[in-house]
Amino acid sequence: MSVLVFLIPIALFLGALGLAAFLWSLRSGQYDDLDGAANRILIDDDD
């Protein structure tokens, strides 16, 4: 039972860290153009 005293705060900290990383990625524009990267490989840039 005393192990839960350590594991619960660690799990909450890791969950908050993951949420903060997700919110940072939303604010920095990581999900703005989802189709552009998928279609970019199909464009032929030969000059």
mmCIF file as Biopython writes it, N, C-alpha, C and O atoms, coordinates in Angstrom:
data_model
#
loop_
_atom_site.group_PDB
_atom_site.id
_atom_site.type_symbol
_atom_site.label_atom_id
_atom_site.label_alt_id
_atom_site.label_comp_id
_atom_site.label_asym_id
_atom_site.label_entity_id
_atom_site.label_seq_id
_atom_site.pdbx_PDB_ins_code
_atom_site.Cartn_x
_atom_site.Cartn_y
_atom_site.Cartn_z
_atom_site.occupancy
_atom_site.B_iso_or_equiv
_atom_site.auth_seq_id
_atom_site.auth_asym_id
_atom_site.pdbx_PDB_model_num
ATOM 1   N N  . MET A ? 1  ? 0.813  -1.193 0.000   1.0 0.0 1  A 1 
ATOM 2   C CA . MET A ? 1  ? 0.000  0.000  0.000   1.0 0.0 1  A 1 
ATOM 3   C C  . MET A ? 1  ? 0.861  1.263  0.000   1.0 0.0 1  A 1 
ATOM 4   O O  . MET A ? 1  ? 0.460  2.294  -0.539  1.0 0.0 1  A 1 
ATOM 5   N N  . SER A ? 2  ? 2.041  1.176  0.605   1.0 0.0 2  A 1 
ATOM 6   C CA . SER A ? 2  ? 2.897  2.353  0.655   1.0 0.0 2  A 1 
ATOM 7   C C  . SER A ? 2  ? 3.512  2.652  -0.717  1.0 0.0 2  A 1 
ATOM 8   O O  . SER A ? 2  ? 3.987  3.762  -0.958  1.0 0.0 2  A 1 
ATOM 9   N N  . VAL A ? 3  ? 3.502  1.673  -1.601  1.0 0.0 3  A 1 
ATOM 10  C CA . VAL A ? 3  ? 4.023  1.891  -2.952  1.0 0.0 3  A 1 
ATOM 11  C C  . VAL A ? 3  ? 3.113  2.842  -3.725  1.0 0.0 3  A 1 
ATOM 12  O O  . VAL A ? 3  ? 3.580  3.604  -4.572  1.0 0.0 3  A 1 
ATOM 13  N N  . LEU A ? 4  ? 1.808  2.796  -3.429  1.0 0.0 4  A 1 
ATOM 14  C CA . LEU A ? 4  ? 0.865  3.686  -4.091  1.0 0.0 4  A 1 
ATOM 15  C C  . LEU A ? 4  ? 1.120  5.152  -3.764  1.0 0.0 4  A 1 
ATOM 16  O O  . LEU A ? 4  ? 0.780  6.032  -4.555  1.0 0.0 4  A 1 
ATOM 17  N N  . VAL A ? 5  ? 1.710  5.418  -2.617  1.0 0.0 5  A 1 
ATOM 18  C CA . VAL A ? 5  ? 2.034  6.786  -2.241  1.0 0.0 5  A 1 
ATOM 19  C C  . VAL A ? 5  ? 3.047  7.375  -3.224  1.0 0.0 5  A 1 
ATOM 20  O O  . VAL A ? 5  ? 3.048  8.583  -3.462  1.0 0.0 5  A 1 
ATOM 21  N N  . PHE A ? 6  ? 3.900  6.538  -3.788  1.0 0.0 6  A 1 
ATOM 22  C CA . PHE A ? 6  ? 4.879  6.995  -4.765  1.0 0.0 6  A 1 
ATOM 23  C C  . PHE A ? 6  ? 4.359  6.912  -6.196  1.0 0.0 6  A 1 
ATOM 24  O O  . PHE A ? 6  ? 4.645  7.786  -7.015  1.0 0.0 6  A 1 
ATOM 25  N N  . LEU A ? 7  ? 3.604  5.874  -6.495  1.0 0.0 7  A 1 
ATOM 26  C CA . LEU A ? 7  ? 3.178  5.643  -7.869  1.0 0.0 7  A 1 
ATOM 27  C C  . LEU A ? 7  ? 2.085  6.606  -8.331  1.0 0.0 7  A 1 
ATOM 28  O O  . LEU A ? 7  ? 2.085  7.016  -9.492  1.0 0.0 7  A 1 
ATOM 29  N N  . ILE A ? 8  ? 1.178  6.966  -7.471  1.0 0.0 8  A 1 
ATOM 30  C CA . ILE A ? 8  ? 0.087  7.872  -7.868  1.0 0.0 8  A 1 
ATOM 31  C C  . ILE A ? 8  ? 0.605  9.265  -8.224  1.0 0.0 8  A 1 
ATOM 32  O O  . ILE A ? 8  ? 0.206  9.792  -9.262  1.0 0.0 8  A 1 
ATOM 33  N N  . PRO A ? 9  ? 1.472  9.891  -7.423  1.0 0.0 9  A 1 
ATOM 34  C CA . PRO A ? 9  ? 2.005  11.191 -7.842  1.0 0.0 9  A 1 
ATOM 35  C C  . PRO A ? 9  ? 2.860  11.118 -9.105  1.0 0.0 9  A 1 
ATOM 36  O O  . PRO A ? 9  ? 2.839  12.040 -9.921  1.0 0.0 9  A 1 
ATOM 37  N N  . ILE A ? 10 ? 3.601  10.044 -9.270  1.0 0.0 10 A 1 
ATOM 38  C CA . ILE A ? 10 ? 4.407  9.884  -10.486 1.0 0.0 10 A 1 
ATOM 39  C C  . ILE A ? 10 ? 3.496  9.762  -11.701 1.0 0.0 10 A 1 
ATOM 40  O O  . ILE A ? 10 ? 3.770  10.361 -12.741 1.0 0.0 10 A 1 
ATOM 41  N N  . ALA A ? 11 ? 2.416  8.994  -11.581 1.0 0.0 11 A 1 
ATOM 42  C CA . ALA A ? 11 ? 1.474  8.840  -12.692 1.0 0.0 11 A 1 
ATOM 43  C C  . ALA A ? 11 ? 0.777  10.159 -13.000 1.0 0.0 11 A 1 
ATOM 44  O O  . ALA A ? 11 ? 0.584  10.489 -14.171 1.0 0.0 11 A 1 
ATOM 45  N N  . LEU A ? 12 ? 0.400  10.908 -11.991 1.0 0.0 12 A 1 
ATOM 46  C CA . LEU A ? 12 ? -0.227 12.210 -12.212 1.0 0.0 12 A 1 
ATOM 47  C C  . LEU A ? 12 ? 0.752  13.183 -12.858 1.0 0.0 12 A 1 
ATOM 48  O O  . LEU A ? 12 ? 0.363  13.956 -13.733 1.0 0.0 12 A 1 
ATOM 49  N N  . PHE A ? 13 ? 1.999  13.159 -12.445 1.0 0.0 13 A 1 
ATOM 50  C CA . PHE A ? 13 ? 3.010  14.035 -13.039 1.0 0.0 13 A 1 
ATOM 51  C C  . PHE A ? 13 ? 3.248  13.686 -14.505 1.0 0.0 13 A 1 
ATOM 52  O O  . PHE A ? 13 ? 3.347  14.585 -15.340 1.0 0.0 13 A 1 
ATOM 53  N N  . LEU A ? 14 ? 3.341  12.410 -14.828 1.0 0.0 14 A 1 
ATOM 54  C CA . LEU A ? 14 ? 3.553  12.002 -16.222 1.0 0.0 14 A 1 
ATOM 55  C C  . LEU A ? 14 ? 2.336  12.327 -17.087 1.0 0.0 14 A 1 
ATOM 56  O O  . LEU A ? 14 ? 2.487  12.701 -18.250 1.0 0.0 14 A 1 
ATOM 57  N N  . GLY A ? 15 ? 1.147  12.189 -16.536 1.0 0.0 15 A 1 
ATOM 58  C CA . GLY A ? 15 ? -0.056 12.557 -17.273 1.0 0.0 15 A 1 
ATOM 59  C C  . GLY A ? 15 ? -0.111 14.057 -17.548 1.0 0.0 15 A 1 
ATOM 60  O O  . GLY A ? 15 ? -0.473 14.477 -18.647 1.0 0.0 15 A 1 
ATOM 61  N N  . ALA A ? 16 ? 0.247  14.859 -16.552 1.0 0.0 16 A 1 
ATOM 62  C CA . ALA A ? 16 ? 0.267  16.312 -16.735 1.0 0.0 16 A 1 
ATOM 63  C C  . ALA A ? 16 ? 1.358  16.713 -17.723 1.0 0.0 16 A 1 
ATOM 64  O O  . ALA A ? 16 ? 1.177  17.652 -18.499 1.0 0.0 16 A 1 
ATOM 65  N N  . LEU A ? 17 ? 2.474  16.018 -17.700 1.0 0.0 17 A 1 
ATOM 66  C CA . LEU A ? 17 ? 3.557  16.298 -18.644 1.0 0.0 17 A 1 
ATOM 67  C C  . LEU A ? 17 ? 3.128  15.975 -20.075 1.0 0.0 17 A 1 
ATOM 68  O O  . LEU A ? 17 ? 3.439  16.729 -20.997 1.0 0.0 17 A 1 
ATOM 69  N N  . GLY A ? 18 ? 2.423  14.872 -20.266 1.0 0.0 18 A 1 
ATOM 70  C CA . GLY A ? 18 ? 1.904  14.526 -21.583 1.0 0.0 18 A 1 
ATOM 71  C C  . GLY A ? 18 ? 0.858  15.516 -22.064 1.0 0.0 18 A 1 
ATOM 72  O O  . GLY A ? 18 ? 0.839  15.872 -23.243 1.0 0.0 18 A 1 
ATOM 73  N N  . LEU A ? 19 ? -0.004 15.961 -21.178 1.0 0.0 19 A 1 
ATOM 74  C CA . LEU A ? 19 ? -1.009 16.965 -21.531 1.0 0.0 19 A 1 
ATOM 75  C C  . LEU A ? 19 ? -0.348 18.289 -21.906 1.0 0.0 19 A 1 
ATOM 76  O O  . LEU A ? 19 ? -0.766 18.944 -22.861 1.0 0.0 19 A 1 
ATOM 77  N N  . ALA A ? 20 ? 0.674  18.682 -21.162 1.0 0.0 20 A 1 
ATOM 78  C CA . ALA A ? 20 ? 1.385  19.920 -21.467 1.0 0.0 20 A 1 
ATOM 79  C C  . ALA A ? 20 ? 2.085  19.825 -22.821 1.0 0.0 20 A 1 
ATOM 80  O O  . ALA A ? 20 ? 2.095  20.798 -23.575 1.0 0.0 20 A 1 
ATOM 81  N N  . ALA A ? 21 ? 2.667  18.675 -23.139 1.0 0.0 21 A 1 
ATOM 82  C CA . ALA A ? 21 ? 3.320  18.499 -24.439 1.0 0.0 21 A 1 
ATOM 83  C C  . ALA A ? 21 ? 2.299  18.551 -25.569 1.0 0.0 21 A 1 
ATOM 84  O O  . ALA A ? 21 ? 2.580  19.108 -26.630 1.0 0.0 21 A 1 
ATOM 85  N N  . PHE A ? 22 ? 1.122  17.978 -25.356 1.0 0.0 22 A 1 
ATOM 86  C CA . PHE A ? 22 ? 0.081  18.020 -26.374 1.0 0.0 22 A 1 
ATOM 87  C C  . PHE A ? 22 ? -0.420 19.440 -26.590 1.0 0.0 22 A 1 
ATOM 88  O O  . PHE A ? 22 ? -0.607 19.864 -27.731 1.0 0.0 22 A 1 
ATOM 89  N N  . LEU A ? 23 ? -0.641 20.179 -25.509 1.0 0.0 23 A 1 
ATOM 90  C CA . LEU A ? 23 ? -1.106 21.559 -25.637 1.0 0.0 23 A 1 
ATOM 91  C C  . LEU A ? 23 ? -0.042 22.435 -26.296 1.0 0.0 23 A 1 
ATOM 92  O O  . LEU A ? 23 ? -0.377 23.330 -27.073 1.0 0.0 23 A 1 
ATOM 93  N N  . TRP A ? 24 ? 1.231  22.191 -25.999 1.0 0.0 24 A 1 
ATOM 94  C CA . TRP A ? 24 ? 2.308  22.928 -26.659 1.0 0.0 24 A 1 
ATOM 95  C C  . TRP A ? 24 ? 2.306  22.651 -28.158 1.0 0.0 24 A 1 
ATOM 96  O O  . TRP A ? 24 ? 2.492  23.567 -28.960 1.0 0.0 24 A 1 
ATOM 97  N N  . SER A ? 25 ? 2.095  21.388 -28.541 1.0 0.0 25 A 1 
ATOM 98  C CA . SER A ? 25 ? 2.087  21.055 -29.964 1.0 0.0 25 A 1 
ATOM 99  C C  . SER A ? 25 ? 0.897  21.685 -30.680 1.0 0.0 25 A 1 
ATOM 100 O O  . SER A ? 25 ? 1.004  22.041 -31.854 1.0 0.0 25 A 1 
ATOM 101 N N  . LEU A ? 26 ? -0.228 21.826 -29.997 1.0 0.0 26 A 1 
ATOM 102 C CA . LEU A ? 26 ? -1.365 22.513 -30.593 1.0 0.0 26 A 1 
ATOM 103 C C  . LEU A ? 26 ? -1.073 23.995 -30.811 1.0 0.0 26 A 1 
ATOM 104 O O  . LEU A ? 26 ? -1.402 24.548 -31.860 1.0 0.0 26 A 1 
ATOM 105 N N  . ARG A ? 27 ? -0.459 24.634 -29.824 1.0 0.0 27 A 1 
ATOM 106 C CA . ARG A ? 27 ? -0.172 26.068 -29.931 1.0 0.0 27 A 1 
ATOM 107 C C  . ARG A ? 27 ? 0.915  26.367 -30.943 1.0 0.0 27 A 1 
ATOM 108 O O  . ARG A ? 27 ? 0.914  27.443 -31.542 1.0 0.0 27 A 1 
ATOM 109 N N  . SER A ? 28 ? 1.847  25.442 -31.151 1.0 0.0 28 A 1 
ATOM 110 C CA . SER A ? 28 ? 2.947  25.704 -32.079 1.0 0.0 28 A 1 
ATOM 111 C C  . SER A ? 28 ? 2.585  25.365 -33.514 1.0 0.0 28 A 1 
ATOM 112 O O  . SER A ? 28 ? 3.406  25.559 -34.411 1.0 0.0 28 A 1 
ATOM 113 N N  . GLY A ? 29 ? 1.373  24.862 -33.757 1.0 0.0 29 A 1 
ATOM 114 C CA . GLY A ? 29 ? 0.908  24.641 -35.119 1.0 0.0 29 A 1 
ATOM 115 C C  . GLY A ? 29 ? 1.318  23.305 -35.715 1.0 0.0 29 A 1 
ATOM 116 O O  . GLY A ? 29 ? 1.433  23.195 -36.936 1.0 0.0 29 A 1 
ATOM 117 N N  . GLN A ? 30 ? 1.538  22.305 -34.907 1.0 0.0 30 A 1 
ATOM 118 C CA . GLN A ? 30 ? 1.946  21.003 -35.422 1.0 0.0 30 A 1 
ATOM 119 C C  . GLN A ? 30 ? 0.824  20.305 -36.190 1.0 0.0 30 A 1 
ATOM 120 O O  . GLN A ? 30 ? 1.100  19.454 -37.036 1.0 0.0 30 A 1 
ATOM 121 N N  . TYR A ? 31 ? -0.417 20.644 -35.917 1.0 0.0 31 A 1 
ATOM 122 C CA . TYR A ? 31 ? -1.542 19.959 -36.539 1.0 0.0 31 A 1 
ATOM 123 C C  . TYR A ? 31 ? -2.292 20.838 -37.533 1.0 0.0 31 A 1 
ATOM 124 O O  . TYR A ? 31 ? -3.446 20.559 -37.858 1.0 0.0 31 A 1 
ATOM 125 N N  . ASP A ? 32 ? -1.650 21.894 -38.015 1.0 0.0 32 A 1 
ATOM 126 C CA . ASP A ? 32 ? -2.329 22.818 -38.921 1.0 0.0 32 A 1 
ATOM 127 C C  . ASP A ? 32 ? -2.593 22.220 -40.295 1.0 0.0 32 A 1 
ATOM 128 O O  . ASP A ? 32 ? -3.695 22.366 -40.824 1.0 0.0 32 A 1 
ATOM 129 N N  . ASP A ? 33 ? -1.612 21.553 -40.880 1.0 0.0 33 A 1 
ATOM 130 C CA . ASP A ? 33 ? -1.729 21.049 -42.247 1.0 0.0 33 A 1 
ATOM 131 C C  . ASP A ? 33 ? -1.473 19.550 -42.265 1.0 0.0 33 A 1 
ATOM 132 O O  . ASP A ? 33 ? -0.356 19.109 -42.536 1.0 0.0 33 A 1 
ATOM 133 N N  . LEU A ? 34 ? -2.505 18.769 -41.977 1.0 0.0 34 A 1 
ATOM 134 C CA . LEU A ? 34 ? -2.334 17.321 -41.922 1.0 0.0 34 A 1 
ATOM 135 C C  . LEU A ? 34 ? -2.249 16.695 -43.312 1.0 0.0 34 A 1 
ATOM 136 O O  . LEU A ? 34 ? -1.547 15.702 -43.500 1.0 0.0 34 A 1 
ATOM 137 N N  . ASP A ? 35 ? -2.963 17.273 -44.293 1.0 0.0 35 A 1 
ATOM 138 C CA . ASP A ? 35 ? -2.967 16.694 -45.636 1.0 0.0 35 A 1 
ATOM 139 C C  . ASP A ? 35 ? -1.766 17.138 -46.460 1.0 0.0 35 A 1 
ATOM 140 O O  . ASP A ? 35 ? -1.399 16.461 -47.420 1.0 0.0 35 A 1 
ATOM 141 N N  . GLY A ? 36 ? -1.159 18.241 -46.113 1.0 0.0 36 A 1 
ATOM 142 C CA . GLY A ? 36 ? -0.039 18.758 -46.894 1.0 0.0 36 A 1 
ATOM 143 C C  . GLY A ? 36 ? 1.155  17.823 -46.893 1.0 0.0 36 A 1 
ATOM 144 O O  . GLY A ? 36 ? 1.772  17.612 -47.937 1.0 0.0 36 A 1 
ATOM 145 N N  . ALA A ? 37 ? 1.491  17.262 -45.748 1.0 0.0 37 A 1 
ATOM 146 C CA . ALA A ? 37 ? 2.631  16.349 -45.665 1.0 0.0 37 A 1 
ATOM 147 C C  . ALA A ? 37 ? 2.342  15.046 -46.415 1.0 0.0 37 A 1 
ATOM 148 O O  . ALA A ? 37 ? 3.249  14.445 -46.991 1.0 0.0 37 A 1 
ATOM 149 N N  . ALA A ? 38 ? 1.105  14.620 -46.406 1.0 0.0 38 A 1 
ATOM 150 C CA . ALA A ? 38 ? 0.757  13.383 -47.103 1.0 0.0 38 A 1 
ATOM 151 C C  . ALA A ? 38 ? 0.784  13.580 -48.614 1.0 0.0 38 A 1 
ATOM 152 O O  . ALA A ? 38 ? 1.152  12.661 -49.347 1.0 0.0 38 A 1 
ATOM 153 N N  . ASN A ? 39 ? 0.399  14.760 -49.091 1.0 0.0 39 A 1 
ATOM 154 C CA . ASN A ? 39 ? 0.373  15.019 -50.527 1.0 0.0 39 A 1 
ATOM 155 C C  . ASN A ? 39 ? 1.708  15.512 -51.072 1.0 0.0 39 A 1 
ATOM 156 O O  . ASN A ? 39 ? 1.937  15.456 -52.281 1.0 0.0 39 A 1 
ATOM 157 N N  . ARG A ? 40 ? 2.583  15.987 -50.212 1.0 0.0 40 A 1 
ATOM 158 C CA . ARG A ? 40 ? 3.864  16.527 -50.644 1.0 0.0 40 A 1 
ATOM 159 C C  . ARG A ? 40 ? 4.735  15.473 -51.311 1.0 0.0 40 A 1 
ATOM 160 O O  . ARG A ? 40 ? 5.532  15.802 -52.190 1.0 0.0 40 A 1 
ATOM 161 N N  . ILE A ? 41 ? 4.600  14.215 -50.910 1.0 0.0 41 A 1 
ATOM 162 C CA . ILE A ? 41 ? 5.410  13.167 -51.507 1.0 0.0 41 A 1 
ATOM 163 C C  . ILE A ? 41 ? 4.963  12.859 -52.927 1.0 0.0 41 A 1 
ATOM 164 O O  . ILE A ? 41 ? 5.734  12.307 -53.712 1.0 0.0 41 A 1 
ATOM 165 N N  . LEU A ? 42 ? 3.729  13.207 -53.266 1.0 0.0 42 A 1 
ATOM 166 C CA . LEU A ? 42 ? 3.198  12.920 -54.594 1.0 0.0 42 A 1 
ATOM 167 C C  . LEU A ? 42 ? 3.561  13.996 -55.626 1.0 0.0 42 A 1 
ATOM 168 O O  . LEU A ? 42 ? 3.453  13.767 -56.831 1.0 0.0 42 A 1 
ATOM 169 N N  . ILE A ? 43 ? 3.988  15.164 -55.150 1.0 0.0 43 A 1 
ATOM 170 C CA . ILE A ? 43 ? 4.332  16.267 -56.053 1.0 0.0 43 A 1 
ATOM 171 C C  . ILE A ? 43 ? 5.712  16.037 -56.614 1.0 0.0 43 A 1 
ATOM 172 O O  . ILE A ? 43 ? 6.661  15.788 -55.870 1.0 0.0 43 A 1 
ATOM 173 N N  . ASP A ? 44 ? 5.829  16.119 -57.931 1.0 0.0 44 A 1 
ATOM 174 C CA . ASP A ? 44 ? 7.114  15.901 -58.585 1.0 0.0 44 A 1 
ATOM 175 C C  . ASP A ? 44 ? 7.810  17.254 -58.758 1.0 0.0 44 A 1 
ATOM 176 O O  . ASP A ? 44 ? 7.301  18.139 -59.445 1.0 0.0 44 A 1 
ATOM 177 N N  . ASP A ? 45 ? 8.964  17.401 -58.134 1.0 0.0 45 A 1 
ATOM 178 C CA . ASP A ? 45 ? 9.692  18.677 -58.166 1.0 0.0 45 A 1 
ATOM 179 C C  . ASP A ? 45 ? 10.859 18.656 -59.155 1.0 0.0 45 A 1 
ATOM 180 O O  . ASP A ? 45 ? 11.816 19.411 -58.980 1.0 0.0 45 A 1 
ATOM 181 N N  . ASP A ? 46 ? 10.808 17.831 -60.164 1.0 0.0 46 A 1 
ATOM 182 C CA . ASP A ? 46 ? 11.898 17.813 -61.157 1.0 0.0 46 A 1 
ATOM 183 C C  . ASP A ? 46 ? 11.860 19.069 -61.990 1.0 0.0 46 A 1 
ATOM 184 O O  . ASP A ? 46 ? 10.809 19.456 -62.500 1.0 0.0 46 A 1 
ATOM 185 N N  . ASP A ? 47 ? 13.000 19.702 -62.127 1.0 0.0 47 A 1 
ATOM 186 C CA . ASP A ? 47 ? 13.086 20.930 -62.931 1.0 0.0 47 A 1 
ATOM 187 C C  . ASP A ? 47 ? 13.663 20.660 -64.299 1.0 0.0 47 A 1 
ATOM 188 O O  . ASP A ? 47 ? 13.805 21.582 -65.102 1.0 0.0 47 A 1 
#
